[in-house]
Amino acid sequence: MTDPFASRKAEAAQWFHTLRDQIVAAFEGLEDQFAKGAPGRFEVTPTTRADGGGGLMSVLRGGSVFEKVGVNWSEVHGALGDKAQRAMAARGVPGMAEDPRFWASGISLVAHMANPHAPAVHMNTRMFWTPGAWWFGGGADLNPCIEYAEDTAHFHAEMQRACDAHHPDYYSQFKAWADEYFFVPHRGRARGVGGIFFDDQNTGNWEADFAFTRSVGEAFLPAFVPLTRRRQGTVWTEADREVQLIHRGLYAEYNLVYDRGTKFGLETGHDANAVLMSLPPIAKWT
C-alpha cells in the first residue's frame, strides 16, 4: 500500500538531520575558538530501535566549552506498546485504539557547560505520525546555573522572533506552556528560565506547521551561541561550581521523572544511551 505521507516524512527527517549537522558544526566551532589544548569533538554512534529505525547519537565530552553535550537525530517506526499507546490515546491522538503503528523523526540536544556562568540548554523539534494523525512538537529552554538577566532576555527574544513570524499568539501561548511543562512539582520551582514548548501541533496545514517547526530549530543557534561566547571567559570559583552541580541535580530529577521524551524513548524501545543522553556528567544533591 502506498503511503501518502511518505514524501513529507522524508522531507521532515532530512531537515532534522540537516539541523543536526549545522548544530554539531557550530558547537565544534566554539570548541575551536575557546580550546585549551585539543578542542572537543563529537563521538558519533549509530543507534537502532528493535522494532524499526534508528538514528545518530553524537556526544562531546570533556571539552573546553562543553563538559557534555549530546545532539541526537532519529527516524523510528513500528508499533507502539500498550503503555505508550494508552498514553497517546489519553492525549487524544486519533485512531490509536484501532492501529498502533507510528513513525517519528526529530532532533534533540542538551548541553551541559564547562563554565558555570555559561547556561545549560535544551532544544528539540520533531514530527510524529500515526495512521489517524500527524503533529509537530518541540521547543527550547535555557537552564542557567547562575542567571544573567540579559542572557534570559536575549534567548526569549530569539524564541519570540521565531514564533511571531508565524502567529502573533504563538510566543505567549508556547512560553506559558514551557513555564508549566518545565516546572518541577516536587521542588516547587522551574528547572530554568524557560523558553517555549509546543506539542500536538496540527492546524490542518502541514506545510505551515512544518515551517513553524523549522523556524524554532533555526532560532536555536542565534539564541544560544552568543550567550556561550559572552560567558565562556568569565572567571569562576569553586562556589560557582557547587551551584552548577546542585542545579544539575534538579535537571536530572526532571528528566528522569517528568520528561515526555525520556518516557517515550524508553517505553518504545529506543537505544537507552541515546534516550538518557540528556543527563549531566556530574551532579550533586544537598
C-alpha positions in Angstrom: 0.0 0.0 0.0 1.3 3.4 -1.0 2.0 5.8 2.0 0.5 9.2 1.0 2.7 10.8 3.7 6.0 9.2 2.6 7.3 12.3 0.9 6.5 14.5 3.9 8.1 12.1 6.3 11.3 12.0 4.2 11.3 15.8 3.9 10.9 16.3 7.7 13.5 13.6 8.6 16.1 15.1 6.2 15.6 18.6 7.6 16.0 17.4 11.2 19.2 15.7 10.0 20.5 18.9 8.4 19.8 20.9 11.5 21.7 18.3 13.5 24.7 18.7 11.2 24.6 22.5 11.5 24.5 22.4 15.3 27.3 19.9 15.6 29.5 22.0 13.3 28.7 25.2 15.3 29.5 23.6 18.6 32.8 22.2 17.3 33.5 25.7 16.1 33.0 27.0 19.6 35.5 24.4 20.8 38.0 25.5 18.2 37.5 29.2 19.3 38.0 28.6 23.1 40.1 25.4 23.2 42.6 25.0 25.9 44.6 22.2 24.3 42.9 19.9 21.8 39.4 21.1 21.0 36.5 18.8 21.9 35.0 16.7 19.2 31.7 14.7 18.9 31.8 11.0 19.1 29.1 9.7 16.7 27.4 6.4 17.3 24.6 4.9 15.2 21.6 3.8 17.2 18.9 1.3 16.5 15.4 0.5 17.6 14.5 -3.2 17.6 11.1 -2.6 16.0 12.3 -0.3 13.3 14.5 2.6 12.5 17.3 4.3 14.4 19.4 7.4 14.4 22.7 9.1 15.3 23.8 9.8 18.8 26.5 12.5 18.9 28.2 13.2 22.2 31.0 15.6 23.0 32.6 15.1 26.5 35.3 17.0 28.3 35.6 20.0 26.0 36.8 23.5 26.9 33.3 24.8 26.3 31.0 21.8 26.7 31.6 19.4 29.7 29.0 17.2 28.0 26.7 17.9 25.0 24.6 15.5 23.1 22.9 16.1 19.7 20.7 13.2 18.7 18.8 12.6 15.4 16.4 9.8 14.9 13.9 8.3 12.5 12.0 5.4 14.0 8.9 3.4 13.2 6.9 0.4 14.3 4.0 -0.3 16.6 3.5 1.4 20.0 3.4 -0.9 23.0 0.3 -0.9 25.2 1.6 1.7 27.7 2.7 4.1 25.0 -0.5 3.5 23.0 -2.6 4.3 26.0 -0.7 7.4 26.7 -1.2 8.6 23.1 -4.9 7.8 23.2 -5.2 9.7 26.5 -3.7 12.8 24.8 -6.4 12.5 22.1 -4.4 11.1 19.2 -7.0 9.7 16.8 -7.1 6.1 15.8 -4.7 4.7 18.5 -7.1 2.1 19.7 -7.5 0.7 16.2 -4.0 0.9 14.8 -0.8 1.2 16.9 1.6 2.0 14.0 3.7 5.1 14.3 6.6 7.0 12.7 8.6 9.7 14.3 11.7 11.7 13.5 13.4 14.6 15.2 16.4 16.2 16.8 17.1 16.6 20.5 20.0 18.2 22.2 21.1 19.0 25.8 24.3 20.9 26.6 26.0 21.0 30.0 28.7 23.6 30.1 32.2 23.6 31.5 31.9 27.2 32.8 29.2 27.5 35.5 28.5 31.0 34.2 27.6 29.7 30.7 23.9 28.5 30.7 22.9 24.9 30.0 20.3 24.5 27.3 17.8 22.0 25.8 16.2 22.1 22.3 14.2 19.6 20.3 12.0 19.5 17.3 10.1 16.5 16.0 7.3 15.1 13.8 5.1 12.3 14.8 2.7 10.3 12.5 0.1 7.6 13.1 -2.5 6.3 10.6 -5.0 8.7 12.2 -3.0 11.8 12.7 0.3 13.8 12.4 1.7 16.5 14.5 4.8 18.5 15.3 6.3 19.4 18.6 9.4 20.9 20.2 10.8 24.0 21.8 13.9 25.2 23.6 14.6 26.3 27.2 17.5 27.9 28.9 18.9 26.4 32.1 21.5 28.8 33.7 23.1 27.8 37.0 24.0 31.4 37.5 21.4 33.6 35.8 22.1 36.8 33.9 19.0 38.8 33.1 20.4 40.0 29.7 21.1 36.3 28.7 17.5 35.3 29.5 16.1 38.3 27.6 18.2 37.5 24.5 17.1 33.9 24.5 13.5 34.7 24.8 13.7 37.4 22.2 15.0 34.9 19.6 12.3 32.5 20.5 9.7 35.2 20.2 11.1 36.2 16.8 10.6 32.7 15.5 7.1 32.5 16.8 6.0 35.9 15.7 6.9 35.1 12.1 4.0 32.6 12.1 1.3 33.7 14.5 1.0 36.6 16.9 -0.2 34.4 19.7 2.4 31.6 19.4 5.0 33.1 21.7 2.7 33.9 24.6 1.0 30.6 24.3 4.1 28.5 24.0 6.0 30.4 26.6 3.2 29.7 29.1 3.3 26.1 28.1 7.1 25.9 28.7 6.7 27.6 32.1 4.1 24.9 33.0 5.9 21.9 31.4 9.4 22.6 32.7 8.2 23.1 36.3 9.5 20.6 38.9 6.5 19.9 41.1 8.3 18.1 43.9 10.7 21.0 44.2 8.2 23.7 43.7 10.3 25.6 41.1 11.2 25.7 37.4 14.2 23.9 36.2 15.5 27.0 34.4 14.3 30.4 33.0 12.0 28.9 30.4 11.7 29.4 26.7 8.9 27.8 24.5 7.3 24.4 24.3 4.7 23.1 21.9 3.3 19.7 21.2 0.4 18.1 19.2 0.8 20.9 16.7 -1.6 20.2 13.9 -3.5 23.2 12.4 -4.6 21.1 9.4 -1.9 22.8 7.3 1.2 20.5 7.3 3.3 23.0 5.3 2.6 25.8 7.8 3.2 23.7 10.8 6.5 22.3 9.4 7.6 25.9 8.5 7.0 26.9 12.1 8.9 23.9 13.4 11.8 24.8 11.2 11.8 28.4 12.4 12.1 27.1 16.0 15.0 24.9 15.1 16.7 27.7 13.1 16.4 30.1 16.0 18.3 27.9 18.4 21.9 28.8 17.4 21.3 32.6 17.3 19.6 32.3 20.7 22.3 30.2 22.4 25.7 30.7 20.8 26.1 34.4 21.6 25.5 33.6 25.3 28.2 31.0 25.2 30.7 33.4 23.7 29.7 36.0 26.2 30.2 33.8 29.3 32.9 31.4 28.3 35.7 33.7 29.6 34.1 34.5 32.9 36.3 33.6 35.8 34.5 31.1 38.1 35.1 29.8 41.6 34.6 26.5 43.4 31.4 28.1 44.9 30.2 28.7 41.4 30.9 25.1 40.5 29.0 23.9 43.6 25.9 25.9 42.4 26.2 24.4 39.0 26.4 20.8 40.2 23.4 21.2 42.5 21.4 22.7 39.7 22.3 19.8 37.5 20.7 17.5 40.1 17.5 19.4 39.6 17.8 18.9 35.8 18.4 15.2 36.2 15.4 14.8 38.5 13.2 16.5 36.0 14.3 14.4 33.0 14.0 11.1 34.8 10.7 11.8 36.4 8.7 14.1 34.1 10.1 14.5 30.6 7.9 13.1 27.9 10.7 12.4 25.5 12.6 10.3 28.1 9.4 8.3 28.9 8.5 7.8 25.2 12.0 6.7 24.2 12.3 4.1 26.9 8.8 2.8 26.5 9.2 2.4 22.8 12.5 0.5 23.0 14.9 3.1 21.6 18.6 2.9 22.5 18.7 3.7 26.2 22.1 5.5 26.0 20.6 7.9 23.4 17.4 8.4 25.4 19.4 9.2 28.6 22.0 11.4 26.7 20.4 14.4 28.4 21.7 13.5 31.9 24.7 15.6 33.1 28.1 14.0 33.5 28.4 15.1 37.2 25.7 16.3 39.6 25.2 16.8 43.3 22.4 16.8 45.8 22.4 18.6 49.1 
